[in-house]
Amino acid sequence: MELNRLDDLYRDAILDHRRNPRNHDRVIDSDIVGDAVNPFCGDEIHLQLGLDADYRVDRVGLQGEGCSINLAAGSMLTEAIHGKALDEIDALVLLFRKMMQGDADAEQLLKDEGDLSSLAGVRDYPVRIKCALLSVSALTGGIQSYKSAVS
């Protein structure tokens, strides 16, 4: 039974993003850079964002190493933030964190944000939640550094 639940976790969207990561090229002339490492398992994420004149994400790059959940979540996140302003990204991140804590309303709202809601099953495996949130940590750290530098 536990094996079936684990198989359900690795659904099509997660496997697709793991096998075919989106936005994996490095953005050389980036405005925002974020890096995150999970010291317990060694997973890594390196994120770069380029902003347009309206401060919306128009280029995004993500490179990573580690498990399928980490890499798929990062790929999904890059798709969800493309074209968004920084305040919209903050709201998206809040929804994603709430979903990972079990908020069904947040999960429903994330269904309009691409494949991110497919990660809801990760919360059944508490040790994997950090894997799903690693790219969010890189993103929020990068945005905080950017906001500090420009204010």
GROMACS elastic network, one bead per residue, 0.5 to 0.9 nm:
[ bonds ]
;  ai    aj funct       b0    kb
    1     4     6  0.52113   500
    1     5     6  0.65236   500
    1     6     6  0.88304   500
    2     5     6  0.51174   500
    2     6     6  0.62815   500
    2     7     6  0.86335   500
    3     6     6  0.50353   500
    3     7     6  0.61041   500
    3     8     6  0.85922   500
    4     8     6  0.61768   500
    4     9     6  0.86983   500
    5     8     6  0.50339   500
    5     9     6  0.64210   500
    5   121     6  0.89189   500
    6     9     6  0.50482   500
    6    10     6  0.67595   500
    6   125     6  0.88736   500
    7    10     6  0.53730   500
    7    11     6  0.71290   500
    8    11     6  0.55997   500
    8   121     6  0.79213   500
    9    14     6  0.80936   500
    9   118     6  0.85223   500
    9   119     6  0.77345   500
    9   120     6  0.86247   500
    9   121     6  0.55948   500
    9   122     6  0.65581   500
    9   124     6  0.89045   500
   10    13     6  0.78999   500
   10    14     6  0.57214   500
   10    15     6  0.61612   500
   10    68     6  0.84587   500
   10    69     6  0.82513   500
   10   119     6  0.89857   500
   10   121     6  0.88547   500
   11    14     6  0.55205   500
   11    15     6  0.62764   500
   11    16     6  0.85187   500
   11   118     6  0.77783   500
   12    15     6  0.52177   500
   12    16     6  0.58686   500
   12    17     6  0.85386   500
   13    16     6  0.50369   500
   13    17     6  0.61257   500
   13    18     6  0.84834   500
   13    72     6  0.82054   500
   13    76     6  0.89221   500
   13   115     6  0.66173   500
   13   118     6  0.68939   500
   13   119     6  0.88977   500
   14    17     6  0.53012   500
   14    18     6  0.61233   500
   14    19     6  0.86072   500
   14    68     6  0.74414   500
   14    69     6  0.70471   500
   14    71     6  0.88519   500
   14    72     6  0.54710   500
   14    73     6  0.76401   500
   14    76     6  0.85844   500
   14   115     6  0.82738   500
   14   118     6  0.73362   500
   14   119     6  0.75752   500
   15    19     6  0.60192   500
   15    20     6  0.82698   500
   15    68     6  0.73808   500
   15    69     6  0.87719   500
   15    72     6  0.72572   500
   16    19     6  0.52046   500
   16    20     6  0.57005   500
   16    21     6  0.76516   500
   16    72     6  0.78479   500
   17    20     6  0.50311   500
   17    22     6  0.69313   500
   17    68     6  0.85379   500
   17    71     6  0.74657   500
   17    73     6  0.78749   500
   17    74     6  0.86867   500
   17    75     6  0.60306   500
   17    76     6  0.69477   500
   18    21     6  0.56457   500
   18    67     6  0.87719   500
   18    68     6  0.56210   500
   18    69     6  0.77281   500
   18    70     6  0.86705   500
   18    71     6  0.58126   500
   18    73     6  0.85293   500
   18    75     6  0.77209   500
   19    68     6  0.86731   500
   19    72     6  0.83545   500
   20    72     6  0.88375   500
   20    75     6  0.86670   500
   21    24     6  0.61627   500
   21    62     6  0.87785   500
   21    71     6  0.74882   500
   21    72     6  0.69510   500
   21    74     6  0.83706   500
   21    75     6  0.53832   500
   21    76     6  0.83306   500
   22    25     6  0.85863   500
   22    61     6  0.84056   500
   22    62     6  0.81235   500
   22    72     6  0.89595   500
   22    74     6  0.86690   500
   22    75     6  0.51608   500
   22    76     6  0.74995   500
   22    78     6  0.71598   500
   22    79     6  0.71478   500
   23    26     6  0.81298   500
   23    59     6  0.84519   500
   23    60     6  0.61327   500
   23    61     6  0.50089   500
   23    62     6  0.61029   500
   23    63     6  0.85040   500
   23    75     6  0.69245   500
   23    78     6  0.66568   500
   23    79     6  0.77290   500
   24    60     6  0.82479   500
   24    61     6  0.52752   500
   24    63     6  0.55642   500
   24    64     6  0.85678   500
   24    75     6  0.77824   500
   25    60     6  0.81718   500
   25    61     6  0.52755   500
   25    62     6  0.67046   500
   25    63     6  0.72919   500
   26    30     6  0.88600   500
   26    46     6  0.88105   500
   26    47     6  0.79740   500
   26    48     6  0.68645   500
   26    60     6  0.78660   500
   26    62     6  0.65732   500
   26    63     6  0.71819   500
   27    30     6  0.55331   500
   27    47     6  0.85050   500
   27    48     6  0.57062   500
   27    49     6  0.68554   500
   27    50     6  0.71468   500
   27    59     6  0.69681   500
   27    60     6  0.64625   500
   27    61     6  0.53837   500
   27    62     6  0.84433   500
   28    48     6  0.80034   500
   28    50     6  0.89111   500
   28    61     6  0.89836   500
   29    48     6  0.87477   500
   29    49     6  0.87078   500
   29    50     6  0.70623   500
   30    33     6  0.68870   500
   30    48     6  0.57406   500
   30    49     6  0.53129   500
   30    51     6  0.76970   500
   30    59     6  0.79947   500
   30    60     6  0.83332   500
   30    61     6  0.89739   500
   31    48     6  0.74264   500
   31    49     6  0.58759   500
   31    50     6  0.50766   500
   31    51     6  0.63738   500
   31   146     6  0.75284   500
   32    47     6  0.80449   500
   32    48     6  0.56288   500
   32    50     6  0.66337   500
   32    51     6  0.81907   500
   32   139     6  0.85808   500
   32   142     6  0.56121   500
   32   143     6  0.63807   500
   32   145     6  0.78869   500
   32   146     6  0.59773   500
   33    46     6  0.75627   500
   33    47     6  0.56405   500
   33    49     6  0.64540   500
   33   138     6  0.80177   500
   33   139     6  0.78107   500
   33   141     6  0.83531   500
   33   142     6  0.50245   500
   33   143     6  0.77952   500
   33   145     6  0.83958   500
   33   146     6  0.81564   500
   34    45     6  0.80534   500
   34    46     6  0.59942   500
   34    47     6  0.50462   500
   34    48     6  0.64762   500
   34    49     6  0.86895   500
   34   135     6  0.86617   500
   34   137     6  0.80518   500
   34   139     6  0.55660   500
   34   140     6  0.76022   500
   34   141     6  0.58358   500
   34   143     6  0.76256   500
   34   145     6  0.85131   500
   35    44     6  0.75179   500
   35    45     6  0.56155   500
   35    47     6  0.61540   500
   35    48     6  0.88239   500
   35   134     6  0.89920   500
   35   135     6  0.81266   500
   35   137     6  0.78857   500
   35   139     6  0.77319   500
   35   141     6  0.76198   500
   35   142     6  0.74010   500
   36    43     6  0.83185   500
   36    44     6  0.57961   500
   36    45     6  0.52944   500
   36    46     6  0.67415   500
   36    47     6  0.87571   500
   36   134     6  0.62786   500
   36   135     6  0.70466   500
   36   136     6  0.88266   500
   36   137     6  0.63019   500
   36   139     6  0.86654   500
   36   141     6  0.83779   500
   37    40     6  0.88317   500
   37    41     6  0.87330   500
   37    42     6  0.65097   500
   37    43     6  0.57136   500
   37    45     6  0.65089   500
   37    46     6  0.89138   500
   37   134     6  0.72342   500
   37   138     6  0.84931   500
   38    41     6  0.58981   500
   38    42     6  0.53859   500
   38    43     6  0.52662   500
   38    44     6  0.65469   500
   38   130     6  0.77430   500
   38   131     6  0.77902   500
   38   134     6  0.72392   500
   39    42     6  0.52404   500
   39    43     6  0.74288   500
   39    44     6  0.89074   500
   40    43     6  0.82248   500
   41    66     6  0.79901   500
   41    67     6  0.89709   500
   42    65     6  0.80420   500
   42    66     6  0.68263   500
   43    64     6  0.74348   500
   43    65     6  0.55424   500
   43    67     6  0.69056   500
   43    70     6  0.71811   500
   43    71     6  0.88617   500
   43   131     6  0.75026   500
   43   134     6  0.81284   500
   44    63     6  0.82156   500
   44    64     6  0.52282   500
   44    65     6  0.51834   500
   44    66     6  0.64555   500
   44    70     6  0.82324   500
   44    71     6  0.89101   500
   44   134     6  0.76964   500
   44   135     6  0.85169   500
   45    62     6  0.69626   500
   45    63     6  0.59005   500
   45    65     6  0.67491   500
   45    66     6  0.86525   500
   45    70     6  0.81540   500
   45    71     6  0.80363   500
   45    74     6  0.76882   500
   45   134     6  0.69035   500
   45   135     6  0.59754   500
   45   138     6  0.67692   500
   46    61     6  0.80858   500
   46    62     6  0.55940   500
   46    63     6  0.51405   500
   46    64     6  0.60275   500
   46   135     6  0.80175   500
   46   138     6  0.70224   500
   47    60     6  0.74276   500
   47    61     6  0.56685   500
   47    63     6  0.65655   500
   47    64     6  0.85533   500
   47    74     6  0.88164   500
   47    78     6  0.88946   500
   47   135     6  0.77389   500
   47   138     6  0.66061   500
   47   139     6  0.68538   500
   47   142     6  0.80816   500
   48    59     6  0.80320   500
   48    60     6  0.56883   500
   48    61     6  0.50462   500
   48    62     6  0.64537   500
   48    63     6  0.89687   500
   48   139     6  0.85250   500
   48   142     6  0.82957   500
   49    57     6  0.63684   500
   49    58     6  0.76207   500
   49    59     6  0.56438   500
   49    61     6  0.65036   500
   49    62     6  0.88768   500
   49   139     6  0.89278   500
   49   142     6  0.88226   500
   50    55     6  0.87288   500
   50    56     6  0.81941   500
   50    57     6  0.57783   500
   50    58     6  0.58031   500
   50    60     6  0.62325   500
   50    61     6  0.87504   500
   51    54     6  0.75171   500
   51    55     6  0.50527   500
   51    56     6  0.51739   500
   51    58     6  0.54764   500
   51    59     6  0.68141   500
   51    60     6  0.89218   500
   51    83     6  0.89519   500
   51    85     6  0.86462   500
   52    55     6  0.52052   500
   52    56     6  0.54780   500
   52    57     6  0.64454   500
   52    58     6  0.58404   500
   52    59     6  0.84440   500
   53    56     6  0.74670   500
   54    57     6  0.88973   500
   54    85     6  0.78895   500
   55    58     6  0.86640   500
   55    84     6  0.84556   500
   55    85     6  0.59455   500
   55    86     6  0.72329   500
   56    82     6  0.78758   500
   56    83     6  0.55474   500
   56    84     6  0.51318   500
   56    86     6  0.67918   500
   57    60     6  0.70179   500
   57    81     6  0.69429   500
   57    82     6  0.53146   500
   57    84     6  0.56026   500
   57    85     6  0.63955   500
   57    86     6  0.78691   500
   58    82     6  0.61132   500
   58    83     6  0.56318   500
   58    84     6  0.82265   500
   59    82     6  0.71056   500
   59    83     6  0.84503   500
   60    78     6  0.64361   500
   60    79     6  0.85718   500
   60    81     6  0.84739   500
   60    82     6  0.69356   500
   61    78     6  0.74422   500
   62    74     6  0.70371   500
   62    75     6  0.72641   500
   62    78     6  0.73671   500
   62   135     6  0.86821   500
   63    71     6  0.83534   500
   63    74     6  0.85113   500
   64    70     6  0.80632   500
   64    71     6  0.63406   500
   64    74     6  0.81389   500
   65    70     6  0.80244   500
   65    71     6  0.70448   500
   66    69     6  0.83387   500
   66    70     6  0.64021   500
   66    71     6  0.67749   500
   66   131     6  0.86609   500
   67    70     6  0.54220   500
   67    71     6  0.64071   500
   67    72     6  0.85690   500
   67   131     6  0.75704   500
   68    71     6  0.52668   500
   68    72     6  0.58047   500
   68    73     6  0.82442   500
   68   131     6  0.87066   500
   69    72     6  0.52258   500
   69    73     6  0.58404   500
   69    74     6  0.84151   500
   69   119     6  0.81832   500
   69   122     6  0.81960   500
   69   128     6  0.74141   500
   69   129     6  0.87875   500
   69   131     6  0.59653   500
   69   132     6  0.57506   500
   70    73     6  0.53552   500
   70    74     6  0.62610   500
   70    75     6  0.87682   500
   70   128     6  0.85228   500
   70   130     6  0.82732   500
   70   132     6  0.51970   500
   70   133     6  0.75877   500
   70   134     6  0.66389   500
   70   135     6  0.73084   500
   71    74     6  0.51445   500
   71    75     6  0.62448   500
   71    76     6  0.86658   500
   71   131     6  0.83984   500
   71   132     6  0.82737   500
   71   135     6  0.83318   500
   72    75     6  0.50721   500
   72    76     6  0.61109   500
   72    77     6  0.84923   500
   72   119     6  0.89831   500
   72   132     6  0.81342   500
   73    76     6  0.50967   500
   73    77     6  0.60261   500
   73    78     6  0.86664   500
   73   115     6  0.88432   500
   73   116     6  0.71218   500
   73   119     6  0.73706   500
   73   131     6  0.80341   500
   73   132     6  0.54370   500
   73   133     6  0.75757   500
   73   134     6  0.83119   500
   73   135     6  0.69914   500
   73   136     6  0.87429   500
   74    77     6  0.50583   500
   74    78     6  0.62871   500
   74    79     6  0.88625   500
   74   132     6  0.77493   500
   74   133     6  0.85074   500
   74   134     6  0.78004   500
   74   135     6  0.51140   500
   74   136     6  0.77691   500
   75    78     6  0.52812   500
   75    79     6  0.66454   500
   75    80     6  0.88846   500
   75   135     6  0.87805   500
   76    79     6  0.53201   500
   76    80     6  0.63194   500
   76    81     6  0.89017   500
   76   114     6  0.72368   500
   76   115     6  0.59427   500
   76   116     6  0.57853   500
   77    80     6  0.50039   500
   77    81     6  0.62197   500
   77    82     6  0.86331   500
   77   113     6  0.89927   500
   77   114     6  0.87361   500
   77   115     6  0.84613   500
   77   116     6  0.68345   500
   77   135     6  0.74703   500
   77   136     6  0.77518   500
   78    81     6  0.54587   500
   78    82     6  0.62389   500
   79    82     6  0.55107   500
   79    83     6  0.89353   500
   79   113     6  0.84087   500
   79   114     6  0.72405   500
   79   115     6  0.85674   500
   80    83     6  0.83592   500
   80    84     6  0.81616   500
   80    89     6  0.86318   500
   80    92     6  0.83442   500
   80   113     6  0.55584   500
   80   114     6  0.61312   500
   80   115     6  0.80952   500
   80   116     6  0.76080   500
   81    84     6  0.53674   500
   81    85     6  0.81843   500
   81    86     6  0.88358   500
   81    88     6  0.82505   500
   81    89     6  0.61668   500
   81    92     6  0.80946   500
   81   113     6  0.86703   500
   82    85     6  0.87741   500
   84    87     6  0.81139   500
   84    88     6  0.58643   500
   84    89     6  0.63195   500
   85    88     6  0.52257   500
   85    89     6  0.63245   500
   85    90     6  0.88188   500
   86    90     6  0.62593   500
   86    91     6  0.87939   500
   86   143     6  0.76454   500
   87    91     6  0.64314   500
   87    92     6  0.86998   500
   88    91     6  0.51492   500
   88    92     6  0.62251   500
   88    93     6  0.86614   500
   89    93     6  0.60632   500
   89    94     6  0.85315   500
   89   140     6  0.89455   500
   90    93     6  0.51807   500
   90    94     6  0.62686   500
   90    95     6  0.87672   500
   90   140     6  0.78678   500
   91    94     6  0.51030   500
   91    95     6  0.63063   500
   91    96     6  0.86817   500
   92    95     6  0.51206   500
   92    96     6  0.61746   500
   92    97     6  0.86516   500
   92   110     6  0.79353   500
   92   113     6  0.84288   500
   93    96     6  0.50229   500
   93    97     6  0.61294   500
   93    98     6  0.85336   500
   93   136     6  0.68372   500
   93   139     6  0.89353   500
   93   140     6  0.81361   500
   94    97     6  0.51901   500
   94    98     6  0.61608   500
   94    99     6  0.86081   500
   94   106     6  0.87793   500
   95    98     6  0.50639   500
   95    99     6  0.61191   500
   95   100     6  0.86408   500
   95   103     6  0.86256   500
   95   105     6  0.88702   500
   95   106     6  0.52357   500
   95   107     6  0.75627   500
   95   109     6  0.77195   500
   95   110     6  0.70834   500
   96    99     6  0.50543   500
   96   100     6  0.62646   500
   96   101     6  0.87203   500
   96   106     6  0.69964   500
   96   107     6  0.75395   500
   96   110     6  0.72666   500
   96   116     6  0.76750   500
   96   117     6  0.80507   500
   96   133     6  0.86352   500
   96   136     6  0.87372   500
   97   100     6  0.50859   500
   97   101     6  0.63909   500
   97   102     6  0.89311   500
   97   103     6  0.88814   500
   97   106     6  0.86412   500
   97   133     6  0.77193   500
   97   136     6  0.86813   500
   98   102     6  0.65115   500
   98   103     6  0.54267   500
   98   104     6  0.85248   500
   98   105     6  0.87811   500
   98   106     6  0.61086   500
   98   107     6  0.80012   500
   99   102     6  0.51118   500
   99   104     6  0.65014   500
   99   105     6  0.77675   500
   99   106     6  0.51696   500
   99   107     6  0.50951   500
   99   108     6  0.87565   500
   99   110     6  0.83164   500
   99   117     6  0.79543   500
   99   119     6  0.88458   500
   99   120     6  0.65699   500
   99   123     6  0.84406   500
  100   103     6  0.72535   500
  100   106     6  0.89485   500
  100   107     6  0.84117   500
  100   119     6  0.80786   500
  100   120     6  0.63011   500
  100   121     6  0.86421   500
  100   122     6  0.75097   500
  100   123     6  0.56274   500
  100   129     6  0.69970   500
  100   132     6  0.85089   500
  100   133     6  0.84971   500
  101   123     6  0.70104   500
  102   105     6  0.89667   500
  102   106     6  0.84203   500
  102   107     6  0.81576   500
  102   120     6  0.79473   500
  102   123     6  0.70851   500
  103   106     6  0.54204   500
  103   107     6  0.64526   500
  103   108     6  0.89174   500
  104   108     6  0.62417   500
  104   109     6  0.87058   500
  105   108     6  0.50972   500
  105   109     6  0.62790   500
  105   110     6  0.86529   500
  106   109     6  0.50645   500
  106   110     6  0.61400   500
  106   111     6  0.88443   500
  106   117     6  0.88338   500
  107   110     6  0.51412   500
  107   111     6  0.66399   500
  107   116     6  0.86961   500
  107   117     6  0.57310   500
  107   118     6  0.88592   500
  107   120     6  0.70376   500
  108   111     6  0.54071   500
  108   112     6  0.80133   500
  108   117     6  0.75850   500
  109   112     6  0.62435   500
  109   113     6  0.77875   500
  109   117     6  0.85045   500
  110   113     6  0.50502   500
  110   114     6  0.75089   500
  110   115     6  0.82503   500
  110   116     6  0.65140   500
  110   117     6  0.54413   500
  111   114     6  0.63932   500
  111   115     6  0.71683   500
  111   116     6  0.72443   500
  111   117     6  0.54930   500
  111   118     6  0.82715   500
  112   115     6  0.84513   500
  112   116     6  0.89364   500
  112   117     6  0.85969   500
  113   116     6  0.64416   500
  113   117     6  0.76822   500
  114   117     6  0.75009   500
  114   118     6  0.88376   500
  115   118     6  0.55307   500
  115   119     6  0.77616   500
  116   119     6  0.57954   500
  116   120     6  0.79693   500
  117   120     6  0.56088   500
  117   121     6  0.87746   500
  118   121     6  0.70344   500
  118   122     6  0.87401   500
  119   122     6  0.55682   500
  119   123     6  0.79868   500
  119   132     6  0.74905   500
  120   123     6  0.60429   500
  120   124     6  0.82077   500
  121   124     6  0.57328   500
  121   125     6  0.77926   500
  122   125     6  0.54677   500
  122   126     6  0.73079   500
  122   127     6  0.88320   500
  122   128     6  0.61715   500
  122   129     6  0.60334   500
  122   132     6  0.74825   500
  123   126     6  0.56721   500
  123   127     6  0.86142   500
  123   128     6  0.73631   500
  123   129     6  0.59224   500
  124   128     6  0.85331   500
  124   129     6  0.86193   500
  125   128     6  0.55035   500
  125   129     6  0.68884   500
  126   129     6  0.53397   500
  126   130     6  0.78736   500
  127   130     6  0.66237   500
  127   131     6  0.78543   500
  128   131     6  0.50897   500
  128   132     6  0.65728   500
  128   133     6  0.88456   500
  129   132     6  0.51393   500
  129   133     6  0.62525   500
  129   134     6  0.86944   500
  130   133     6  0.50049   500
  130   134     6  0.59794   500
  131   134     6  0.54324   500
  131   135     6  0.81847   500
  132   135     6  0.71700   500
  132   136     6  0.79921   500
  133   136     6  0.50767   500
  133   137     6  0.62893   500
  133   138     6  0.88536   500
  134   137     6  0.50740   500
  134   138     6  0.64489   500
  134   139     6  0.86869   500
  135   138     6  0.50230   500
  135   139     6  0.60892   500
  135   140     6  0.85992   500
  136   140     6  0.60110   500
  136   141     6  0.83404   500
  137   140     6  0.52968   500
  137   141     6  0.59545   500
  137   142     6  0.84082   500
  138   141     6  0.52346   500
  138   142     6  0.60583   500
  138   143     6  0.86146   500
  139   142     6  0.51804   500
  139   143     6  0.61736   500
  139   144     6  0.85992   500
  140   143     6  0.50982   500
  140   144     6  0.60412   500
  140   145     6  0.85567   500
  141   144     6  0.51709   500
  141   145     6  0.62249   500
  141   146     6  0.86240   500
  142   145     6  0.51982   500
  142   146     6  0.61780   500
  142   147     6  0.86674   500
  143   147     6  0.60877   500
  143   148     6  0.85296   500
  144   147     6  0.51649   500
  144   148     6  0.61346   500
  144   149     6  0.86002   500
  145   148     6  0.51413   500
  145   149     6  0.61806   500
  145   150     6  0.87782   500
  146   149     6  0.51350   500
  146   150     6  0.62858   500
  146   151     6  0.86700   500
  147   150     6  0.53256   500
  147   151     6  0.61005   500
  148   151     6  0.54891   500
